[in-house]
Amino acid sequence: MKERLRKQERGVVLLVALIMLLLVTLLAISGFNLTQTNLKVIHNMESRNLSKHAANAAIEEAISSAQFIKTPGSVFLTSCEESNRKCYDFNGDKAVDIAVKLDTPSCVIVIPIKNSELNLDNAKDASCFIPGENSMCVNSVWELLATATDLVTGAEVTVRQGIAIRATSNNIATACPGS
């Protein structure tokens, strides 16, 4: 009878060992899946951040010159495939990683600068002076909207930037009709 009880105990130990092995295996698989999910989340965050940096870089390039006031439909000196579009290769493989489309900059408001507000000792102000009440210069506010798309992951980021800039009234009249 003792021998029969011992054989049953061995069967129970084997069953408990198999259940424990199954639980450890399930735990390992769950840990692996969780790690893979975390890696995907981190990769997507990096793609989004890189897209945001590309959109900001395109806006910075656009506002670094007054080209966007003179010709809002063609802001960049060199564009990619179409006007107001920049392409970036971040990993150096000579393939476009992120494409940024800059909407045509929109003129929000134009405020004429009066001659009485100018400091004629300042060369920039003196160049604005013309006879009459208003000077040849205006203060303008522009809105720029850039949408960057990561062509590998599909991550897309839109950045909106406002800029105030002094310009001549003839440039504003061309770029900001009705102002």
Secondary structure, 3 states (H helix, E strand, C coil): CHHHHHHHHHHHHHHHHHHHHHHHHHHHHHHHHHHHHHHHHHHHHHHHHHHHHHHHHHHHHHHCCCHHHHCCCCCCCCCCCCCCEEEECCCCCCCCCEEEEECCCEEEEEEEEEHHHCCCCCHHHHCCCCCCCEEEEEEEEEEEEEEEEECCCCCEEEEEEEEEEEEEHHHHHHHCCCC
